[in-house]
Amino acid sequence: MKASHLKKGIGIVVFLLGLLFIVNCSSDDSSNGGTQQSTITVTGNIVSFGEISVGSSSASQSVTLRGSGLTSDVSISVSENFEISLDDINYSNQLSISKTEANGENQTLYVRFSPSLSAIGPVAGTVTIESNSAATRTLNLNGVGLSIAPLITVNTTSIIFNDTQLSSNSASSTLFVNGDNLTSVIDVTVTEGFEVSLDGTVFTGAIQIPSESVNDQTTVFVRFSPIAIGSATGTISISNTEADDVEVSLSGTGVPIVYNYTTFSDEPLAFGTGFSQSAVQTFTLHSDLSNISQIKMFLQIDCPATGCDDWDRYANIMVKDPDSGDWYEIGRYITPYWVGTQLLPRGLEFDVTDFKSLLSGSVELRVYIENWTTKADLISIDFDYIEGTPDYEYYAVTEVMQYNANSLEGVPYGVTHNFDLTRNVSIPSNAASTHLRTVISGWGHATPNDSDGRPCAEWCYRTHDVKINGATMFQHNMGPIGCASNPINNQSPGNWTPDRAGWCPGMVVPPRINEFSSTMAGNSFSFEYDYEDWVSNLAGGDAFYATSTFVVVKSNTPINKPVVTN
């Protein structure tokens, strides 16, 4: 081969190798991102502008912008109530940066909060930074617009107080009063029956928040001081000469003053092993009854470690009449099966106002439960003397008849007996009101001859007559009183839900009040308690009605007891 041909061949090879090298280099650049991407970088952040008065502007905050590879200008816009600037002097809602400036060096963007007059309260917005050649950037903004108008605000528009006794004060509630753009004092006044205070100690009907602190949050203490029994409403008026008045409604209920006296406390009543079915003690109770409108007695049964008695037992509370030495039944109840009365916060409740003449000063009380087991019910009794204007200032009470020593010493029912159910009653000449008070409950499961099939006298529904001067004047219906709805509903496994004849396990035996339509002043009358006619077939045992009846008179002048004779 000629030398010239060899040189020519080598040159062609070198040319081809060089071309391949160029192609390979171009491929490598492309695979490693040789085409540059446009971006906008934002450095820094903007925090809340806080509270700014409307119509003014906050101090500015700033971030730094820089573009990279941008091929179009940067446009920046901001939401209403915010402004932006590139020199922290000239502010607007929109501006732009050329692509050259953006790509060339860092640009400082200033942002400020400028709430309009209507932008009161929390305000949110955004700064939007965009370019056609890059991803859009967004910054979140927020602040609170404060009114520049004189303004009073409070944290609530109403306050409700718990029931409060007369001549006392409720616990205080707090009211937060805020002023804005005020230069003079705030006057706080309250209607009668309520009081306000700045320190929670000294309360009056009016206070004043001084001018130097009217634009701060002020705590106002408010309390209820009832002047009458019943519902009460009132108003707190908060005023300033520069702002609109603000009112807060107030409400509460005034309740009577109550004097409480504890008597028996966890008195164990049972049979055997050192226990007794009854207990007698003397206690000192309220002495001045001139302003006592009502007396309530509360009886609580607690159970010892052995548990309460398993059965529903006849039980009562009596007070001794110091004149005659007789015991007067002021309340009767039937114990619950197995449990105490703790489901009622204060236990069983009795209205014993009829006996107020005997429940004053030194008083002898007797409690009794017909409990034949060694499981002692623990009895506690207390009295509420409720202050108020009594219906009549003077009371007197006399026994008409009592066959109530226990459940089986009541009047036999459906059989012949020798119990005297008639009396003669003489009423004092100054009586302004006269009524009878009867408590009756039946025991036994005697089988009736009639078709109702309900054994007497625990289960059989009967209607008894009270005869005055030989004619029926009052009637007592011994019907159901809703045993299944008894709030002491945990008497399992006792048979407590079926209705008895006028009573229920774990409930007060209701007194039956019969008021004469006339005062009966100076009159005498005959009384007879007439049980509904019925004849026992002498199967199923005996039936009894434990019965007590009292005559109560009232007057606004000192009054003697009625006289009752056989």
C-alpha positions as CSV (number, residue, x, y, z in Angstrom):
1,M,0.0,0.0,0.0
2,K,1.2,3.5,-0.8
3,A,2.1,5.8,2.1
4,S,-0.4,8.4,1.0
5,H,-3.2,5.9,1.2
6,L,-2.2,4.9,4.7
7,K,-2.1,8.5,6.0
8,K,-5.6,9.1,4.5
9,G,-7.0,6.0,6.2
10,I,-5.6,7.0,9.6
11,G,-7.1,10.5,9.3
12,I,-10.6,9.1,8.6
13,V,-10.3,7.0,11.7
14,V,-9.2,9.9,13.9
15,F,-12.1,12.0,12.6
16,L,-14.6,9.3,13.4
17,L,-13.2,8.8,16.9
18,G,-13.4,12.5,17.6
19,L,-17.0,12.7,16.4
20,L,-17.9,9.8,18.7
21,F,-16.3,11.6,21.6
22,I,-18.4,14.7,21.0
23,V,-21.6,12.7,20.8
24,N,-20.8,10.9,24.0
25,C,-20.0,14.1,25.9
26,S,-23.3,15.7,24.7
27,S,-25.2,12.6,26.0
28,D,-23.6,12.8,29.4
29,D,-24.4,16.5,29.9
30,S,-28.1,15.8,29.1
31,S,-28.4,12.9,31.5
32,N,-26.9,15.0,34.3
33,G,-29.3,17.9,34.0
34,G,-27.6,20.0,31.5
35,T,-30.9,21.9,30.9
36,Q,-31.1,24.5,33.8
37,Q,-34.5,24.7,35.8
38,S,-36.0,28.1,36.8
39,T,-36.7,28.6,40.6
40,I,-37.7,31.3,43.1
41,T,-36.1,30.9,46.5
42,V,-37.7,32.6,49.6
43,T,-35.5,32.9,52.7
44,G,-37.0,33.9,56.1
45,N,-40.5,33.8,57.5
46,I,-43.2,36.2,58.7
47,V,-44.9,35.7,62.1
48,S,-48.2,37.1,63.4
49,F,-48.4,40.9,63.3
50,G,-50.5,40.8,66.6
51,E,-53.0,43.5,67.5
52,I,-53.0,46.7,65.3
53,S,-55.5,49.5,65.5
54,V,-57.6,49.7,62.4
55,G,-56.7,52.5,60.0
56,S,-53.0,52.3,60.9
57,S,-50.1,50.0,59.9
58,S,-47.8,47.6,61.8
59,A,-44.1,47.6,61.8
60,S,-42.8,45.7,58.7
61,Q,-41.4,42.2,58.5
62,S,-39.2,41.0,55.7
63,V,-38.1,38.0,53.7
64,T,-35.4,37.6,51.0
65,L,-36.2,36.6,47.3
66,R,-33.8,35.3,44.7
67,G,-34.5,33.9,41.3
68,S,-32.5,31.4,39.4
69,G,-32.8,30.9,35.7
70,L,-36.0,32.9,35.4
71,T,-37.0,33.8,31.9
72,S,-39.9,36.1,32.9
73,D,-40.5,38.8,35.5
74,V,-41.6,38.1,39.1
75,S,-45.1,39.4,40.1
76,I,-45.9,39.8,43.8
77,S,-49.4,40.4,45.3
78,V,-50.9,40.5,48.8
79,S,-54.4,40.1,50.3
80,E,-56.6,42.9,51.5
81,N,-55.5,44.5,54.8
82,F,-51.8,43.8,54.1
83,E,-49.2,45.7,52.1
84,I,-45.8,45.0,50.4
85,S,-42.8,47.1,49.5
86,L,-39.3,46.7,48.1
87,D,-37.8,49.7,50.0
88,D,-39.9,49.7,53.2
89,I,-41.1,53.2,52.2
90,N,-43.5,52.9,49.4
91,Y,-46.2,50.3,50.0
92,S,-48.9,48.8,47.7
93,N,-50.9,45.7,47.1
94,Q,-48.9,44.6,44.1
95,L,-45.4,45.0,42.7
96,S,-43.0,43.3,40.3
97,I,-39.3,42.5,40.0
98,S,-37.6,42.1,36.6
99,K,-36.1,38.7,35.8
100,T,-32.7,40.3,35.5
101,E,-32.9,41.8,39.0
102,A,-34.4,38.7,40.4
103,N,-31.7,36.5,38.9
104,G,-28.9,38.9,39.6
105,E,-29.0,39.4,43.4
106,N,-31.1,39.0,46.6
107,Q,-34.3,41.1,46.7
108,T,-35.8,42.1,50.1
109,L,-39.6,42.0,50.3
110,Y,-41.2,44.0,53.2
111,V,-44.7,43.1,54.4
112,R,-46.9,45.0,56.9
113,F,-50.4,44.7,58.4
114,S,-52.7,47.6,57.6
115,P,-56.2,46.7,58.7
116,S,-59.1,48.7,57.2
117,L,-61.7,50.4,59.5
118,S,-63.9,47.4,59.1
119,A,-61.3,44.8,59.7
120,I,-61.9,44.3,63.4
121,G,-60.8,41.1,64.9
122,P,-58.6,38.3,63.5
123,V,-57.5,38.8,59.9
124,A,-55.7,36.3,57.7
125,G,-54.1,36.7,54.3
126,T,-51.3,35.7,51.9
127,V,-48.4,37.0,49.9
128,T,-48.3,35.4,46.4
129,I,-44.9,35.3,44.5
130,E,-45.1,34.0,41.0
131,S,-43.3,33.9,37.6
132,N,-44.3,32.2,34.4
133,S,-41.1,30.2,34.4
134,A,-41.1,29.0,38.1
135,A,-43.3,27.4,40.8
136,T,-45.4,29.9,42.7
137,R,-44.5,30.7,46.3
138,T,-47.0,31.6,49.0
139,L,-46.6,33.2,52.5
140,N,-49.4,33.1,55.1
141,L,-50.1,36.2,57.1
142,N,-52.3,37.1,60.1
143,G,-53.0,39.8,62.6
144,V,-55.8,41.2,64.8
145,G,-57.6,44.5,63.9
146,L,-58.4,46.6,67.0
147,S,-61.3,49.1,66.9
148,I,-60.3,52.7,67.4
149,A,-63.9,53.6,68.4
150,P,-64.6,53.9,72.1
151,L,-65.9,50.5,73.1
152,I,-66.8,48.5,76.2
153,T,-67.0,44.7,75.9
154,V,-67.7,41.9,78.5
155,N,-67.1,38.2,78.5
156,T,-70.8,37.2,79.1
157,T,-74.3,38.7,78.8
158,S,-75.9,36.8,81.7
159,I,-75.1,35.3,85.1
160,I,-77.2,32.8,87.0
161,F,-76.7,32.3,90.7
162,N,-77.4,29.2,92.8
163,D,-80.3,29.3,95.3
164,T,-79.4,31.6,98.1
165,Q,-80.9,32.0,101.6
166,L,-82.4,35.4,102.6
167,S,-80.0,37.6,104.6
168,S,-77.0,35.9,103.1
169,N,-74.9,36.2,100.0
170,S,-74.2,33.8,97.2
171,A,-70.7,32.8,96.1
172,S,-69.4,35.6,93.8
173,S,-69.1,35.2,90.0
174,T,-66.6,37.1,87.9
175,L,-67.3,39.4,85.0
176,F,-64.5,40.7,82.8
177,V,-64.9,44.2,81.6
178,N,-62.7,45.5,78.7
179,G,-62.5,49.1,77.4
180,D,-61.0,50.2,74.1
181,N,-60.0,53.8,73.3
182,L,-61.6,55.2,76.4
183,T,-60.3,58.2,78.3
184,S,-62.8,58.5,81.2
185,V,-64.1,56.3,84.0
186,I,-66.4,53.3,83.6
187,D,-69.4,53.2,86.0
188,V,-70.8,49.8,87.0
189,T,-74.1,49.8,88.8
190,V,-76.4,46.9,89.7
191,T,-80.1,46.6,90.6
192,E,-81.3,45.8,94.1
193,G,-80.7,42.3,95.4
194,F,-77.3,42.0,93.7
195,E,-73.9,43.6,94.5
196,V,-70.6,44.2,92.8
197,S,-67.0,44.6,93.9
198,L,-63.5,45.3,92.5
199,D,-61.7,43.3,95.1
200,G,-64.1,40.5,95.9
201,T,-64.3,41.7,99.5
202,V,-66.2,45.0,99.7
203,F,-69.5,44.7,97.8
204,T,-71.8,47.6,97.0
205,G,-74.5,48.6,94.5
206,A,-72.1,50.6,92.4
207,I,-68.4,50.7,91.6
208,Q,-66.1,52.7,89.3
209,I,-63.2,51.6,87.2
210,P,-60.7,54.5,87.2
211,S,-59.7,56.2,83.9
212,E,-56.1,55.0,84.1
213,S,-57.2,51.4,83.8
214,V,-60.3,51.5,81.7
215,N,-58.6,50.2,78.6
216,D,-57.2,47.1,80.5
217,Q,-59.2,44.0,81.4
218,T,-60.9,44.6,84.8
219,T,-62.4,41.8,86.9
220,V,-65.7,42.7,88.5
221,F,-67.0,40.4,91.2
222,V,-70.8,39.9,91.3
223,R,-73.0,38.3,94.0
224,F,-76.6,37.6,94.7
225,S,-78.0,39.0,98.0
226,P,-81.8,38.1,97.9
227,I,-84.3,40.4,99.6
228,A,-87.3,38.2,99.1
229,I,-88.2,34.5,98.7
230,G,-88.6,33.4,95.1
231,S,-87.1,34.2,91.7
232,A,-85.2,37.4,91.3
233,T,-83.9,39.1,88.2
234,G,-81.6,42.1,87.8
235,T,-79.1,43.9,85.6
236,I,-75.6,45.2,85.7
237,S,-75.2,48.4,83.8
238,I,-71.7,49.3,82.5
239,S,-71.4,52.8,81.2
240,N,-68.9,55.4,79.9
241,T,-69.6,58.8,78.5
242,E,-67.7,58.0,75.3
243,A,-69.1,54.5,74.5
244,D,-72.4,52.7,74.3
245,D,-73.7,51.2,77.5
246,V,-73.4,47.4,78.1
247,E,-75.9,45.4,80.2
248,V,-75.5,42.0,81.8
249,S,-78.7,40.2,83.0
250,L,-78.7,38.5,86.5
251,S,-81.0,35.9,88.0
252,G,-81.3,33.8,91.1
253,T,-83.7,32.4,93.6
254,G,-84.0,33.5,97.1
255,V,-84.8,30.7,99.5
256,P,-85.8,30.9,103.2
257,I,-83.3,30.8,106.0
258,V,-83.1,27.3,107.4
259,Y,-82.1,26.3,110.9
260,N,-80.9,22.7,111.0
261,Y,-80.8,20.5,114.1
262,T,-79.4,17.0,114.3
263,T,-80.9,14.5,116.6
264,F,-80.4,10.7,116.4
265,S,-77.1,9.8,114.7
266,D,-76.5,6.3,113.4
267,E,-78.8,4.9,116.0
268,P,-78.9,1.0,115.6
269,L,-82.3,-0.5,115.7
270,A,-82.7,-4.3,115.6
271,F,-83.7,-7.3,117.8
272,G,-81.3,-9.3,120.0
273,T,-77.5,-9.3,120.5
274,G,-77.6,-6.1,122.4
275,F,-79.9,-4.2,120.0
276,S,-83.3,-2.7,120.6
277,Q,-86.1,-2.0,118.2
278,S,-86.5,1.5,119.6
279,A,-84.6,4.4,121.1
280,V,-85.6,7.4,123.1
281,Q,-83.5,10.6,123.6
282,T,-84.0,14.2,124.5
283,F,-82.8,17.0,122.2
284,T,-82.8,20.8,122.1
285,L,-84.6,22.1,119.0
286,H,-85.5,25.6,117.8
287,S,-87.1,27.7,120.5
288,D,-88.6,30.7,118.7
289,L,-91.3,29.5,116.3
290,S,-92.8,33.0,115.7
291,N,-91.1,33.3,112.3
292,I,-91.0,29.6,111.3
293,S,-93.3,28.8,108.4
294,Q,-92.4,25.1,108.1
295,I,-90.6,22.2,109.8
296,K,-89.2,19.3,107.9
297,M,-87.8,16.1,109.3
298,F,-85.3,14.0,107.4
299,L,-84.5,10.4,108.2
300,Q,-81.5,8.6,106.7
301,I,-81.0,4.8,107.0
302,D,-77.4,3.5,106.8
303,C,-76.3,-0.1,106.9
304,P,-73.7,-1.6,109.2
305,A,-71.0,-4.0,107.9
306,T,-73.6,-6.9,108.3
307,G,-75.9,-5.1,105.9
308,C,-79.4,-3.7,106.5
309,D,-82.5,-5.8,107.4
310,D,-83.7,-8.0,104.6
311,W,-87.4,-7.0,104.9
312,D,-89.8,-4.1,104.6
313,R,-90.6,-3.2,108.2
314,Y,-93.1,-0.9,109.8
315,A,-91.3,2.1,111.4
316,N,-92.2,5.4,112.9
317,I,-91.0,8.5,114.8
318,M,-92.8,9.9,117.8
319,V,-92.6,13.0,120.0
320,K,-93.7,13.1,123.6
321,D,-96.5,15.5,124.5
322,P,-95.2,17.0,127.8
323,D,-98.7,17.7,129.0
324,S,-100.2,14.2,128.8
325,G,-97.0,12.2,128.6
326,D,-98.4,10.5,125.5
327,W,-96.3,9.8,122.4
328,Y,-97.5,11.4,119.2
329,E,-96.6,9.8,115.8
330,I,-95.1,12.6,113.7
331,G,-93.9,10.3,110.8
332,R,-94.3,6.7,109.6
333,Y,-92.3,5.0,106.9
334,I,-91.7,1.4,105.7
335,T,-88.0,0.4,105.5
336,P,-86.6,-0.7,102.2
337,Y,-85.5,-4.3,101.6
338,W,-81.8,-5.0,102.2
339,V,-80.5,-1.4,101.7
340,G,-80.5,2.1,103.3
341,T,-81.9,5.3,101.9
342,Q,-78.6,6.7,100.6
343,L,-80.0,7.2,97.1
344,L,-81.8,10.2,98.6
345,P,-79.2,12.8,99.6
346,R,-81.0,13.5,102.9
347,G,-83.1,10.4,103.1
348,L,-86.8,10.3,103.7
349,E,-88.6,13.7,104.0
350,F,-91.5,14.4,106.3
351,D,-93.5,17.6,106.8
352,V,-94.0,17.8,110.6
353,T,-95.3,21.4,110.8
354,D,-98.5,20.2,112.3
355,F,-96.6,19.3,115.5
356,K,-94.6,22.6,115.7
357,S,-96.1,23.3,119.2
358,L,-94.4,20.1,120.4
359,L,-91.1,20.5,118.5
360,S,-89.7,23.5,120.4
361,G,-87.0,23.7,123.0
362,S,-86.3,20.5,124.9
363,V,-88.0,17.7,123.0
364,E,-88.1,13.9,123.7
365,L,-88.1,11.8,120.6
366,R,-88.6,8.1,120.0
367,V,-87.6,6.0,116.9
368,Y,-88.9,2.5,116.3
369,I,-88.5,-0.2,113.6
370,E,-90.2,-3.5,113.8
371,N,-87.0,-5.3,112.9
372,W,-86.8,-8.9,114.1
373,T,-83.3,-9.6,112.9
374,T,-79.8,-8.8,114.3
375,K,-79.0,-6.7,111.2
376,A,-79.4,-3.2,112.6
377,D,-80.6,-0.3,110.5
378,L,-78.6,2.8,111.5
379,I,-81.0,5.7,111.9
380,S,-80.1,9.4,111.7
381,I,-82.7,12.2,112.0
382,D,-82.4,16.0,111.5
383,F,-84.8,18.8,111.3
384,D,-85.0,21.9,109.2
385,Y,-86.8,24.9,110.7
386,I,-87.6,27.1,107.7
387,E,-87.9,30.8,108.3
388,G,-90.9,32.7,106.9
389,T,-94.2,34.1,107.7
390,P,-96.3,31.2,109.1
391,D,-99.9,30.8,107.9
392,Y,-100.9,31.2,111.6
393,E,-98.7,32.1,114.5
394,Y,-100.0,29.5,117.0
395,Y,-100.6,25.8,116.6
396,A,-102.0,23.1,118.9
397,V,-102.5,19.4,118.3
398,T,-104.3,16.6,120.2
399,E,-104.5,12.9,119.6
400,V,-107.9,11.7,118.4
401,M,-106.9,8.0,118.3
402,Q,-103.7,6.0,117.9
403,Y,-103.6,2.2,117.1
404,N,-100.1,2.3,115.8
405,A,-97.7,0.6,118.3
406,N,-96.6,-1.8,115.5
407,S,-98.0,-3.4,112.4
408,L,-99.9,-6.1,114.2
409,E,-101.4,-3.9,116.9
410,G,-103.5,-1.9,114.4
411,V,-107.2,-2.3,114.1
412,P,-108.2,-5.9,113.0
413,Y,-109.9,-5.8,109.6
414,G,-112.7,-8.1,108.4
415,V,-113.4,-9.6,111.8
416,T,-115.2,-8.6,114.9
417,H,-113.1,-6.5,117.4
418,N,-113.5,-4.2,120.4
419,F,-111.4,-1.3,119.2
420,D,-113.2,2.0,119.8
421,L,-113.1,4.1,116.6
422,T,-115.3,6.9,117.9
423,R,-114.5,10.1,119.7
424,N,-115.9,13.5,120.7
425,V,-113.9,16.5,119.8
426,S,-114.2,20.1,121.2
427,I,-112.5,22.9,119.3
428,P,-111.2,26.1,121.0
429,S,-113.2,29.2,120.5
430,N,-110.4,31.2,118.8
431,A,-109.5,28.5,116.2
432,A,-109.0,30.1,112.8
433,S,-108.3,26.7,111.1
434,T,-109.0,23.1,112.0
435,H,-108.0,19.9,110.2
436,L,-107.5,16.2,110.8
437,R,-104.2,14.4,110.1
438,T,-104.4,10.6,109.6
439,V,-101.6,8.1,108.9
440,I,-102.8,4.6,107.9
441,S,-101.1,1.5,106.6
442,G,-102.4,-2.1,106.3
443,W,-100.7,-5.4,107.1
444,G,-101.5,-9.0,106.6
445,H,-102.5,-11.4,103.8
446,A,-106.0,-12.4,104.9
447,T,-108.0,-13.9,102.0
448,P,-111.0,-11.8,101.0
449,N,-114.4,-13.2,100.4
450,D,-114.9,-10.8,97.5
451,S,-113.6,-11.3,94.0
452,D,-110.7,-8.8,93.7
453,G,-108.3,-11.5,94.9
454,R,-105.9,-9.0,96.7
455,P,-105.1,-10.2,100.3
456,C,-105.8,-7.7,103.1
457,A,-104.7,-5.4,104.4
458,E,-101.4,-5.0,102.6
459,W,-102.6,-5.4,99.1
460,C,-106.4,-4.8,99.0
461,Y,-107.5,-1.4,97.7
462,R,-110.2,0.0,100.0
463,T,-111.9,3.3,100.7
464,H,-112.5,4.3,104.3
465,D,-114.9,7.0,105.6
466,V,-114.3,9.7,108.2
467,K,-117.7,10.5,109.7
468,I,-118.3,13.8,111.4
469,N,-121.5,14.0,113.5
470,G,-122.6,10.7,111.9
471,A,-122.2,11.7,108.2
472,T,-119.3,10.9,105.9
473,M,-117.3,14.1,105.5
474,F,-113.9,12.8,104.3
475,Q,-112.7,9.6,102.6
476,H,-109.3,7.9,102.4
477,N,-108.6,5.8,99.3
478,M,-106.2,3.1,100.1
479,G,-105.0,2.7,96.6
480,P,-101.6,2.4,94.8
481,I,-99.0,5.3,95.2
482,G,-96.5,4.1,92.6
483,C,-94.1,1.7,94.3
484,A,-92.2,1.0,91.0
485,S,-91.2,4.6,90.7
486,N,-89.6,4.8,94.2
487,P,-86.2,6.6,93.9
488,I,-84.8,4.0,96.3
489,N,-84.8,1.5,93.4
490,N,-81.9,-0.7,94.5
491,Q,-83.9,-3.0,96.9
492,S,-83.0,-6.2,95.0
493,P,-83.9,-9.0,95.6
494,G,-86.8,-7.5,97.6
495,N,-90.3,-7.5,96.3
496,W,-90.5,-3.7,96.3
497,T,-92.1,-2.7,92.9
498,P,-95.7,-4.1,93.2
499,D,-98.2,-1.6,94.5
500,R,-99.5,-2.0,98.0
501,A,-102.6,-0.4,99.5
502,G,-101.5,3.2,100.2
503,W,-97.8,2.6,101.0
504,C,-94.5,1.3,99.5
505,P,-91.3,-0.3,100.8
506,G,-88.6,2.4,101.3
507,M,-91.1,5.3,101.3
508,V,-92.9,7.6,103.7
509,V,-96.4,6.5,104.5
510,P,-98.3,9.6,103.3
511,P,-100.3,11.6,105.9
512,R,-103.9,12.3,104.9
513,I,-104.9,15.9,105.6
514,N,-108.6,16.7,105.9
515,E,-109.4,20.4,106.5
516,F,-112.8,21.5,107.7
517,S,-114.5,24.0,105.4
518,S,-115.3,26.2,108.5
519,T,-113.0,27.1,111.4
520,M,-115.1,24.9,113.7
521,A,-114.2,27.5,116.4
522,G,-116.1,26.7,119.7
523,N,-117.8,23.7,118.2
524,S,-117.9,20.1,119.4
525,F,-118.4,17.2,117.0
526,S,-118.4,13.4,117.0
527,F,-115.7,11.6,115.1
528,E,-115.8,8.0,113.7
529,Y,-113.2,6.2,111.6
530,D,-115.2,3.8,109.4
531,Y,-113.2,1.1,107.5
532,E,-114.8,-0.1,104.3
533,D,-117.0,-3.1,105.1
534,W,-115.4,-6.4,104.4
535,V,-115.5,-9.9,105.9
536,S,-112.4,-12.1,106.1
537,N,-112.9,-15.8,105.3
538,L,-110.2,-16.4,108.1
539,A,-107.8,-17.9,105.6
540,G,-104.4,-16.5,104.9
541,G,-103.9,-15.1,108.4
542,D,-105.1,-11.8,109.9
543,A,-105.4,-8.3,108.6
544,F,-104.6,-5.0,110.5
545,Y,-104.8,-1.3,109.9
546,A,-102.3,0.7,111.9
547,T,-104.0,4.0,112.3
548,S,-103.3,7.4,113.9
549,T,-105.5,10.5,113.7
550,F,-104.8,13.9,115.2
551,V,-106.8,17.1,115.3
552,V,-104.8,20.3,114.6
553,V,-106.0,23.9,115.3
554,K,-104.3,27.2,114.3
555,S,-104.8,30.8,115.4
556,N,-103.2,34.2,115.4
557,T,-103.7,34.4,119.1
558,P,-102.5,31.9,121.7
559,I,-104.6,28.8,121.5
560,N,-105.4,25.8,123.7
561,K,-105.4,22.2,122.6
562,P,-108.7,20.7,121.3
563,V,-110.3,18.4,123.9
564,V,-110.9,14.8,122.8
565,T,-112.9,12.3,124.8
566,N,-114.2,8.8,124.3
